Amino acid sequence: MEPLLRASVGGEPDARHLRRGDPLALPIPDHARARRVGGWTGLQHAHGPVHGAGGRIRAGRAGREIRGGLRAALRRGDPRPLRLGAHQLERDPRSSTLGRLSRQVRGRLRRDEPGVHDFVVESSRGRGHGALRYTAVSGTASFAVGQTVVVVNVPLLGDTVVEADETFELVLNNAAGAPIAYGVGQATILNDDPYKTLIYFNSQAGDWVGLGQTFTLTPVDGTITSSPSGGGVHVHFDGSTWWDLYFVPPSGASLTPGIYEGATRWPFQSPTTPGMDVSGDGRGCNMLTGRFTVLEAEYGPSGEVLRFAADYEQHCEGGAPALFGSLRISSSVSRGPRLSVGSTAVYEGDGEPKSLWFVVSLSGPAASPVTVDYTTLDGTATAGNDYTAVSGTASFAVGQTAVRVAVPVLGDTQVEGDETFELVLSNAVGAPIVYGVGQGAILDDDPYKTLIYFNSQAGDYIGGGQTFTLTPVDGTISASPTGGGVHVHFDGSTWWDLTFVPPSGTTLTPGLYEGATRWPFQSPTAPGMDVSGDGRGCNNLTGRFRVLEAEYAPSGHVVRFAVDYEQHCEGLVPALFGSVRYNSSAPMQRVSVTGGAVTEGDSGARALNFHITLSLTSIAPVRVSFSTRDGTATQGLDYAAYTGSVTIPAGSVEAVVSVPVFGDTLSEADETLYLSLSGAVGAVIGLPREAIGTILDDDPLPQLAVNDVSVAEGDPGHPSQAVFTVSMSAPSGQTVSVAYATQQGTATVGEDFVYTSGTLTLAPGVTSGTVAVPIVPDRQEESDETFVLLLFSPSHATISSGAGTATILDDDKGMGFYTVTPCRLLDTRQAGPSLGPNTTRTFNAAGSCGVPSTARALAVNLTAVAPTDLGYFRLYAAGAAAPPTSILNFATGTTRAGNTIVNVGDAGAVTVQCVMPLGSTGATHVVVDVFGYFQ
């Protein structure tokens, strides 16, 4: 349960943080001494009139007033006075609960002995509205022996109506065990609509400034003032404690509604970044990072703050625990987490990997997960040309307040203006969007660049083993002459100084300067240098630097300057490498990779070489990591996966990485793999950062051949096919295809076979396929005939035998008749059901009852058994159309038989059909006996 306000008359009040939605504590102490301020008015006691309550009571260590609502009936020296006193700000039901107090009025009853008191809440002089402003309560307060306080809770019902302050009363009666001294306490509900003034703190465990507490300060607790400061706003609280809050925009800007990312401690922030500082109660940050969202900012003619609303997040000393909070100065903006996306900028570069980072943020932690969709939208920058379009969903876990979104920037060397695009938020779930469009600025750096690049080895004290770049986006970079050389200074959220000086009496010009020591303590005959910053520097150092460009104005001012350097602190091996470009077109030291090709061979491994190259001869070793990935080649099958690093020695410009590739005898396409660079030390990764290596196949193509076939022509109703087999001499690692078409010989298209053409495709590893050509059957006695299947236009193979001959064997010579012992093929009395009107039954014939499977026709006896209606049978080859004529007619109730000849159909089967008059419901059994066959 949240802590509650407890204010006692005559004791020490704990008058903490009252505001809309907070509980009101009505303490009723057992006895008290209080200094009266102002006059007293009459108040009705449950047992008659008592001394009145009103005015103000001064209490607490600081002696500050609890103004306008702490009421009690007091009589100095009463043996057991029973009193009430407190006040409360009205709650806005649309806003979330503020601070640490519940939404109730709490009263405390005090006494020294056990006893019982009844109490009831009543409106005072008609000014309260009963259930419209609070929930009426009544009950009995019971005191155990030694107990002196009973808390009475009165729930409040806040609203957003602009109205006067309102009051109600807690009335005691029916006391048992002790008399009632002061039996009526008055509570005042203070209106705070439509404008609120408050300071809200939500400190995480481990946060130094807020000490892990959640609380709210309002004008009830002390004085809250606001004033302009450094282009921003300063808010001060003065009460039993004190607090100062500063929110300042980047230098030269005005503090207006929006999201302010990357804030550091005011007044020490970079001129290009916002500043903030929340401190108080004797605690503050030495250094801090954070962000703040200004939701409302209105100023008067003289710059005075009229209305202001901001939510903030502050981290002390680089720690993870945060102080979240909200500030409202005469503002109607409700509290609660809101979604925003900030604007950001980056120098485009020349094509090396670079991203522009947006921060999608919540103005405060949410109690449940939050999601929001985002997508990029072209401005003057276009997707695919200046940046890579992205879209997705930012998901916030409970308590998470930031999600970073990277948009790849496509740099170039063209001279052009700065370009912009937008990241747009939509479809938020769990929090509203307040600032849903962030602008991304791609700043052109062609042909002249200004930057400071650091590449620090592990163990280097100055750079801390980090690799990073500073540009004018991050702070101010200046260059000035010093001692015949150049001094470069960076001023931002941190600071850096870089000095490069030639031997005494000379001017710094392009060239290599070896044997440098710490400036300004170097020998007059040696160059001097010093790279220091962020509170770190060398006592003594050694190093060297190469000046690539140095141009000075007649006045001596530095116009253009470019230098690459290597510095070692205190004689140690770890180095700080780096570069400076000041308004310079000199390229940065870049490392890139190009690919190669190698034939695979039939076995073993061969080396596929990739060349890693520097853009300039390096004054120091350059190390870069690399890794392979599949293209069309597969690691482990076609090549050995390879990950590692390579060093290009000082004075060299190239190193070679050899990737093993595996030989085989499988005919296949040329295959590719990629080698990518990452993590360069001593240079930046340029283009191309990834190269293609090709494995050249050196295996002969497989050969295709088609065979000859023979096929019987068959009879009508019994079609056949000539099936050719196309074979391949060896498996292939790729898809093989070949075109085919038939060509007449003695056989004629349309009369003896169907013209057929197409493409046969064999998947990798498959060595044969078939082509089927339909044969046109007949019953004409003739000679055997031939046609040809031709192969042509092969892909990934050659043709060794491209013509296959098909011979159509005539099978229409005179047929012989052969008898068999009469045998029953079908009897529906045994294998029902009977046949109804227009129903059929198909049964096997060839291969049964001594009839061979090669039989062409059968001699059978067909019998209709006990028909219940007149009709007739049709008997025909299975799979063929039913003939229009009957084979056997029958009459109702008459069993009748007859002989017939019938062709054999599909799979040696025959079909019998029963035909009866339309609408008939009759049926008949059928019996079929075979006594001979033709072949």
N, C-alpha and C positions, 0 to 999 in steps of 0.2 A: 504494500500500500504506500502511496506517495506521502512524504512528510506534509504536515499540516501547519498552518499559521496558528500560533498560540500566543495571544496577548493577554497579560493579566494586569489588573489594576492594583497598584500598590506593590507589586512585585516587579520582576524584570521581564518586560515583554519580549517575546521572540517574534517581533513584527517583521516578517521576512518579505515575501514577494507576492503582492496581491495584484491581480489583473483579471481581465475578463475570463471567466471560466474557473477561477481559483476558489478554494473553499474559504469559508469565513469561520474563524474560531471565536466562539463566545465563551470565554473563561468565566466561571463563577467562583472566585476564591473564597476561602474560609474567613479571612480577615485581611485588612489592608490599611496602609497609610498612603495617601496620595495628596500631592500638592494640587489644589484646584486652580485652574486657569479660566478666567471668564465667569459668567453667571450661571446660576442653576435654575432650572424650571421644574415644575411639578411633574410627577410621574405616578401613575396609579399602581399601587401594590395590590397583590391578591387579597390582602387582609386590610386594605385601607390605604390612604395616601402616605407616601414616603417622600424623602428628599428627592428633588428632581435631578434629572440627568441632562446633560447638554454641554455645549462648549467643547473644550479640548483638554486632554490630559497629557502632561509631559512625563515621560517615563524612559527607562533604559539607561545604560551606562553613558551613552553620549548625550543624554538629556534631550533627545530630539522629540518633536511632537509626532503623535499619531493623529493625523489631522482629519477633522470633519466627520468621523464616524465612530470613534471609540466612546461609547456612552456607558455610564453606570450611575447607580444611586449610592452615594457614599455618606457615611456619617462617621466622623473621626472618633475612634475609641469604641465603636460597637464591638460587643464581645464575639458575636458570630455573624458578621455580615455575610450575606449571600449575594454575589454580584455578577454582572455580565458586562462584556465589553469587547468590541472588535469592529472592523468594517471590511467591505468586500467590493471589488469591481465586478460589474456585470459581465457575463460571458456572451460572446458572439457565437450562436449555434452553428454558423457556417464554417467557422475555423476550427482547427484541431485544438485539443486541450493544450494549454501553455503551462510550462513550468512544472514544479514538483507537487502542486497542491491539487486535491480532488475538487470536484464541482459541488462542494457542500459548504454550508455554514456550520462551524463546529463551536459549541459552547461548552465551557467546563464549569462544573459545580464543585465548590470547595467547602470542606468542613473539617472539624477535628475529631468528631465522635461518630459512631455509626448512626445512621438514620435514613429516612426515606422522604423524598420530595416528589410530588407530581409536578409536571410542567406541561405547558401548551404554548404553541406559537400562534400569535394573533397579529393582525395588521394594526398599525399605529395610526390613529386618527384618520383612518380611511385612505392613507397615502400608499400603502402596499396593495397588491392586487391578488393576494392569496395564491391560489394555484396557478395564476397567470404569471407570477414572478418567482414563486418558490413553492415547494411542496409542503403543505401543512403537516406538522408532526405533533404528537402528544404521547405521554408515557410517564414512567416512574423512574426516578434516579435513585439508586440504592447504594449506600456507602457502607463498605465493610469496616471493621474496627481498624483505625489507623489510616483508612483511605480518605483523601481530601479532595479528589478531583473526579468528576464524571463528565465525559465528553458527550455533548448532544449534537447530532448532525442534522442540518437542515439543507436539503438539496435545493439549488438555485436553478431557475429556468431563464437563461439568457436570451437575448434577441438582438436584432440589428436596427431597432427603432431608435430614432433620435428623441430623447425624452429627458425629463429631470431625474435627479437622484431620488431613490425611493427607500422607505424604511418599513420594518416590521419588528415585532417584539416577541421575546420568550418570557412567559409568565409562569411563576412558581405558585403552588398552593398545596394544601393538605399535607403539611410537614409533620413527620413523626420522628421524635428523637432529638430534634433541634428546632429552634424558632427560625423563622425567615426574617432576615434583616432587610435585604433588598431583593425583591422578588420579580422585578421586571427589567429585562435587558433589551436594549434596542440595537438592531443591526441596520446598517445603511448599505443599499445596493447602489454603487456609483455608476452612472451611465458613461460608456466609453465609445459611443457611436456619434458620427461615422468615422472619426479619426482617432488613431491610437498612437501612443508613445510608449515604447518599451525596448528593453535590451534583453535578448534571450541567449542563454549559453547552454550548449550541449557538449560536454567535454568527455572524451573517451578516456578509459583507464590508461594511465601513463602520460597523459597530457599535463605538462607542468603548469600552464597558465590557469586552466579551469579545474585542475585537481580531480578530474573524473566526475564532476558534479553537473547536474542539470538544474538550472534555476532561471528565474526571470526577475528583472528589475523594472519597476514602473514609477511614475511620479509619486505613488504612495510611499515608496521606499526611500526616496531622496530626490535630489534635483538632477534632471537630465537636460543638458544644454548641447546645442550644435552650432558649429561655426565653420566658415570656409577656411581651408588650409592647403597651401601649395597646389591650388587647382582642384582640390578635392574637399572632403568633409571630415571634420574632427568632431566626435561626440564624446562628451564627458559626463560621468555620473559621480555625484557627490552625496554620500549618505553615511551609513555606519561603516562603509568601505568606499573605495573609489575605483573607477575604471576609465580608461581612455581607449577609444577606437578611431583609427585613422584609415581612410580609404582614398587613394590618390591615383589619378590616371598617369599615363606616360607624360613626360615633360612636354609642355606646350599644348596639351589637350585639355578639354573640360570633362569633368565627371558627369556623364550622361547615362541613361539606362542602357544596359548591355552587359555582356559577360567579360570579365577581366581575368585572363589566364596568366600564369607565370608570375604572380606577384611575389616580391621579396620585401624585406623589412624596410619600412619607411623610417627615416628619410635617406637611407643608404642604397636605394634601388638604382638600377641602371636608368639613364634618361629615356631609354626606349621601352621600358617595361613598367607596369603599374607597381605601386607600393601599398603596403598595408601594415598595420600593427594593432593587435588587440592585447592590452596588458592592463594590470590592475591588482589591487590588493597586495602590492609589493612584489608581484611576479611579472616577468616579461621574457621575451626571447632575445638572445644575443644575435641569432640569425634565424630566418624563417622562410618558408615557402608556402604558397597558398593561392587561392583564387577567390574572387567575390563577384556576385551578381547584383547589379544595381537594377532594382525593379521600378523605382520612382525617384526622380530628382527634380525639384522645383526651387528656384532661387528668386529672391527679391531684387529690386533695382540696385541695391548696394552689395549684392552677392550673398546676403543672408540666406540661410537655409529655411525654406518655407515648409517643404515636405520632402521626406527622404525615406527610402526603403531599400535595404540591402540584405542579402544572405551571404555568408562567408564560410570558408574552410581554411584553417591555419595549422601548420605543422612547425613545431619548434625544433631547432638544432638538427634538421634533417631527419627527425624521427617519424615513425609511422603513426603514432597516436595523434588524433586530430582534435582541434577545438572547432566545432561547428557552432553557428549562431545566426541570429537574425536581429536586425535593427530597424525600428520603425519610429520615425519622427513625424507626428501629426499626419500619419498615413492611413489610408483605408485598405492598403494591400494586406491580404490575409497571409498567414504563415503556412508553410508546407513545402515539400520538395518540388522543384520545377526543373524541367529539362532545357538545356541550352547547348549550342555548339558555338565555339569561339572561332574567330578569324585567325589566320596564321600566314606566314610568308616564308619563302626560301629562295636562295639564289639558284638559278636553274642548272648551273654546271655545263659541262661540255658533252654530256652523254653518259657519264659514269653513273652507277646506281645511286639514286637519290629519291627520297620520299618527302612529301609535305605532310606533316602530322597534324590532324585535327583532334581536339579533345571534346568529346560529348560528355557533358557533366550534369549531375544533379546538384541543385543548390543546397541540399542537405540530405542526410541518409533517409531512405524510405523504410517503412516497416514491412514491406512485402516486395517481391521481385518486380523490376521495372524493365520494359523493353521498348525500343523505338527503332523504326526503320530509317535508313539513310541512303542517299544516292547522290552522285555528283551531277552537276548541271553546268553546261558550257556557259561561259561569259565571253570575254575576248580571247580566252584560251579555249582550245578545242580538244576534245578527247581523241586519242589516237595520234595527235600531232604534237600537243604540248604536255599532255598528261594521260595516264591510263584511267579510264572510267572505272569506278568501283560502286558497289551497292551491297547492302547487307543489313543485319540487325544488331544493334548494340544492346547487350543484356547486362543488367545490373543486379548482382546478388544483393541480399538484404545487407545494408550498411555500406555497400560500394557506391562511390560517388563519381567515378570517372572511367571512361572507356576511350582508348586511343584508336583512331582510324588512320591508317597510312594510305596515301594516294601517291603512286609512283609518278615522278616527274621525268619528262622526256627532254633532257637538255640538248643544246646544240651550240654551234659557234656562229649563228647568224646574229647580226646586229638588228635588234628589234626593240619595241617598247615593252614595258612590263605588261603582263597579262594576268587575267583573273578568271576564276571559276568559282562555283559554290558547292558546298555540301549542305543538302537539304534534309531536314528531319520530318518524319510523318508517322502516322499510325502508332502513336504512343499508347502504351498500356501501363497503368500504375502511377502515372504522374503526368501533369499537363506540360505542353511545350510552351515556353515563354519566348525564347529566342531560337528560332528553328532554322535559320540560314546563317552559315559561316562562310566567309569569303577566304579563298585561298589565293594568295598573290605569288606569281612566279616572276621573280625579279631578274631582269636581263643583266647578264654580267659580261656581255661582249661589246667591243673587243677588250675592254679593260676591267680587270678584276681587283677587288680588295678583300683580302682574307688573311688569316693567320692559321696555319695548320700545325698540329702537334701530333707526333707519333712516338710515344714514350715506351721504351722497353721495360719489362718487369725488373724492378729494383732501382729504376731511375727515380730519384727523390723529387725532382721538379715536376715532371709530368705525371707521376703516380702510376705509371704503366698504362695510361689511357691514350686513346686515339680520338681526337676531336678537332673540329674546325670552328673558328669564330669568324663571323661576317658582320657587316653593318646591320644586319637584322638583329644581331645579339647585343650590340652595343656600339660605342663610338671608337673608330680606329683612326689614329692620327700618326703622321710621320714628320719628323723635324730633324734638321742637321745638328750634329754634335761631334766635336773633335775631329772634323774631317770625314766623319762617317754619318750614319743614320740611326736615329732612335725612333722606335715604333711603340706606341702606347695603345692599349685597349682598356676601355672603361665601360663596364657593364655590371652584371650581377656579381662579377669578380673583376680582377684587374691583372694586366700583364704588361711587362716592359721588356723589349728586345732591342739590344744595342749591338751594332756591327761597325767597327772602326778599323781603318787601315794603319800601317805603321806611321809613326809620327812624321809630320811634314808632307804627307801625301793626301790625296783625295780618293775616296772610295769609288772605284770604277769597276766595270764588269771584269771578272776573273776569279781564279781560285786562291783562297787565302788559307794556307796551312799554318799549323802551329799556333793557333790563337789561344790566348789565356784570358783570365778574367779582367774585363774592363771595369774601372779605369786604372788597374794596377799592372797592366802588361808592360813588357819591355818596350822602349821607344822604337826598337827595330822590328817588333813583332805586331801582328794584328791583335785586336782585342774584341771580345764579344761577351755578352751576358744575356741569358734568357731566364727571367725570374717572374714570379707572380703568385697570386693567390696565397700570399704569406710565406712563400718558399723561395730560397735562393741558395747558390753555391758559395761556400767560403773561398774555395779556389776551384778552377776548372781548366780543362783542356778541350780543344775542339778545332773545327775548321768550318769554313763557309764558302760558298760559291755565289758571287754576285752575278746575276743574269741580266739585270737592267738597272741603271742608275742615271736619272735625268734630273737636273737641278735648274731652277729659275735663276735669272740674273741676281736676284736678291739672296740666293742660296737656299731658298725653300725647296723641299723635295717635291718634284713633279711626278716622277714614276720611280718605283723601286721594286726589285724582285731578288730574293735571296733564298738559297737552300742551305741548311746548316746541320751540324752534328756537334753535340755538347756532352761532355762527361764531367760529372760532379766529383770532387774530392779524389780524383785519380781512379775512380771505379770504372769497371767495364760497362755496366748498363748505360745506354745512351739515350739522349733525347734528340730525335731527328725532327726536322720541321721545315716549314717554308713560310715565307712572307711574300704576299703580292699586294702592292699598294698602287692602285690605279694603273695596273700593269697588264700587258698582253702576253707576257712571257708564260709559256705553258708550265703547268705543274709536272713534276716527275711522275710519270704514269707507267704502269706495268700492264701489258696486254698479252694475249695468247693467239697464236695461229696454228691451224691444224695441218695434217699431212695425210699420206695414203701409203698403204703397203699391200702387196699380194699375200694371200693367206698361206699358200703352200698346202701340201697334202697331209702333213702331220707336224707334231711339235709346236713350237711357239716362235713367232717373229715379233719384232719391235715396231710399234706404230709411234712415231715421234711427233710431239707437240713442242713448238718453240715459244718460250716465254721471254718477252722482249721489253726493255726499258725504252722510254722515249728519249732519254738523255743518258750519257755516261754518268754513273752514280759516283758521288764522292764517298759513299758509305755502302756497306752491303745492304741489299734489299731482299727481304724474305716474303714469300707469298705461299699461301696454301692452295691446294688444288684437289679436285675430286672428279671422277668419271661418272657418267650416267648413260643409260641406254638411249640409242636412237632406234634404228631398225635392227642393230646388233643386240644380242642378249648377253649380259654379263654372266660369266661362268660357263657359257656355251661357245660364244664366239670370241670373248676376250676376258682377261682377268680384271675385275674391279680394282681400282687403284686410287687411294687417298693418301695425301701426305703434304709435304712442303718442300720448296726448293729455294736455295739462296743464290742470288746473282752477286758475285763478289764486287767489291769496289773497283772501279775502273772498267768493268765489263758491262755489256748491254744485253746479254742473252744467256738463258739456260735452257736445257732440253729435258723434257719429261718423256720417258719411253713406256708405253703401255703394251703389255704382252697380248698378242692375238693368236688364236689357235687355228691350225690348219686342219682341213678335211678334204674328202674327195666328193663331197656332195655338190652337185651343180646348183647354184643359187645366185640370187642377185647380189650386187655389191651392197655391203652393209655399213652402217654408220654408228658412231658413238660420239659423245660430247665430253670435253674436259673444261671444267669451270674453275675460275679463280675466286679466292676469298681471302680475307684477313691479311692484307698486305702490310708489311712493316718497312718503313723507309720510302714508301711511294704510295700513291693512290691508284686504285684499279681503274684503268681506262677502257676504251673500246678497241677491239672486241674483248669482252671479259669471258667469253665462252667460244670455243672453237670446235669444228667438226673434224673428226678423223674418219677416213674411209678404209674399209677392208675390201680389197679388190678380189673378186672371185676368179680363180684360175683353173677351174675344172671344166672339162668338155661337156657340151650339151648332150642330154640323152637322145637316143634315136627312137622314132616311132615306126611301127609296122602294123599292117592290117592283114588278117588271114583270109583264106578261101573257105567258103561254106557250101553245103548242099542242103536242099530242103524239098520235101514233097509238096506239090502244089495244093493238095486238098480239094475238097468239094464245096460247093455253095453251102453256107451254114457252118462250115468247118474251116475258118480262115487259118492261115499259117504265116510265119515270119521267117525271113532270112536274118540271122543275128550274127553280125561281124564283131570280132574282138580286135581292138586296137591296143597293142602292147608297147611298153616303153622299156628300153634296154637297161635303165638304171633309175633308181628313185631320184627325184629332184627336190631341192629345197624351196622351190617356188611353184606357183600355179602354172601348169602346162595346158595349152589349148591348141586345137587343130580344127580346121574347117573340113567338111566332107560333103559329097554329093554323089548320087547314083548316075550311071551312064548306061544307055542301052547296049546290049550285045545282040544275041539272037532273040532275047526276050524284049517285049515291047512295053513301054510305059503305058499304063492305063489298062492294058489287056492282060499282062502277065505279072506286073509288079507296080507299086505305087512310087512315083518319084519322091525321093527323100533327100533333104539337105539340111545343114545346120552346123553347129560347133560343138565339139566334144571337149569338156573341161575336166582336167585331172588335178585334184588338190595336191598340195605338197605331200610327198611320201607315197602317193597312190601311183601304181605302175600299170594299170590297165583299165579300159572302159569298153562299153559295147555300143553298137549302133544297130537298131532293128529296122528292117525294111519290110513293110507289109506285102504279102503275095496275093495276087488276084486268083482265086480258085475257079475251076470249071470242071465239067464232066466230058470234055472233048479229048479223044485219044490223039496224042501228038508226040513229037519228039521232045527230049529234054532241051531246056533253053537256058541261056546265061545272060547275066548283066554284071556290071562292075561298080564297086564303091571306091571312089577316089579320095585321097587325102591331100590337102594343100594348106598353105598359109599357117605354118606352125608358129607358136610363140613359146620361147624358152626351151625349144627342142628342135631337132632336125628330123627329116623323114628318110628312112632307109628303104622301106617298102610301102609305097603309097597307093597301090591298087589291089583290091581284093575281089576275086571273082565268085559270084554266087551262081550255083547250078540249080535250076528248078526242075525237079524230077517229076515226070508225068506219071500219074497213078490212075489213069483212066483206061487201062487195058480191060478186056472182058472179065466180069466178076463171076465167081463160081458160087453155087448154092450148096450148103452143107446142112444136113439134118442133125437134130439132137433129140434125145429122149424128151418127150413133152415134159415141160417143167414150169411151175407156177412162178411168175415174176411178181404178181400183185394180187391180193385178195383183201378187199376192204372189210370183209366180215371178220378177218383175223387181225388186220392192221388198219383199223378204222381211222377216221370216220367215213360214213357213206358220202357220196357226192350229191350236193344240192344243185339247184339251178345255177348254171354258169360258173361252176367251181371246177378247179383243175387239180390234178395230182401228178407229180413227176416222180419217176422211179428209175433206178439203175437197171440197165439191160446188159450191155456189153460187159464181159467179165463175170457174169453170173450164169448159172444153169448150163455150163459148158459152152457158152458163147464167148469167143475170144474178144479182147479189148480192141482188136483191129477190125471187128465186124463193121460193115458199112450200113447194113439194113437187116431187119428181122422179119421172120414169118411168125405171126402170132394168131391165137384164138382169143377174141374179145367177147365177154359175156356180161349182159345186164341182168342182175339178180334182184327179183322182187321189187321192181320200181313202183312207187306210189303215185306216179303221174307219167304221162307220156313224154317222150323226148328222144334225143339221139346223142351218140358219142362222136367226138373228133379225136384222132390219134395222130401225133406228129412228133418230129424230132425236137427234143428239149432245146430251148434257146431260139427256135425258129418261130415265125408267125403262124398262128392257127390257120389251117386251111378253111376255105368257105364251105366245104362239103362235109357231109356226115359219113361215118364209117359204119355205124350200126344204129338202126332205129328200134325203139322199144315202145310198148304200150303199157298202160297201167296194169299192174298185177301180173304181167306175163314175163317170165324169164326167157331171154333170147340171146343166142350166140352167133358169131360169124368170124370168118378168117380174113386176114388182111396182111399187106406188106407195109412196113413203116421204116423210114430212115432213122438211124441212130444220131442223136444230137450231142450237145456239149457233155464231155466226160462220159460218153456212152449212155446217156439218159434219154428217156422217152416221156412225153406228157400226154395224159388223157384228159379231155374236157367233157363235162356233162352239160347239155343244153336242154332247157325245159321252157314252156310257154311263159310269157311275161306275167309276173305276179304269182307264179306257182310257188307252192310251199313244199313240193314233193322232194323225194330223194331216191337214190338207188345205189345198191352196192355194185362193184365192178370186179371182175376176175379177168386177169390176163395170163395166158399160158403161151410159152414159146416152143416151137417145134422145129425151127431152122433159122439159118442166117446166111447172108451174102458177104463175100469178101474177094 
